[in-house]
Amino acid sequence: DGCHYFHAGYEALATQLARLAARDFYRRPFGPEIQPPDAIAAWRANAAGDQLLVEFDAAAVGLQAPAGSAAGFVLEDGAQVISIQVQGPRLLLQLDRPTAASWIRYIGVVGSGEVIRNHLGIGALLFELPLS
């Protein structure tokens, strides 16, 4: 998945951790994108209820959402995300049907490498948010 068990994955992880250590211990001036993007809010994007918006924090610089990352979302009523459109620090999620869910969860897609990430390749944190 680009992070575990192969040389390139460990090298990427070491690079990511080195940036954090350089900022925290040596006061290097890195921006917020050296941290994992963290979702901060989610809400319905249209009256039909078949689109949702998820907003991320400042670490979401150059946010990317590969097509396969749609499978990493779970809604309490079983509606499924069928496509994702990146809109700056937000994701517009198209659902297969209207949802009455009160929460959305991102659990990732284990072993696929199809994860939401920022321009440095740092994967988004898993989350559960209420839908407003």
Secondary structure, 3 states (H helix, E strand, C coil): CCCCCCHHHHHHHHHHHHHHHHHHHHCCCCCHHHCCCCEEEEEECCCCCCEEEEEECCCCCCCECCHHHHHHEEECCCCCEEEEEEECCEEEEEECCCCCCCEEEECCCCCCCCCCECCCCCECCCEEEEEC
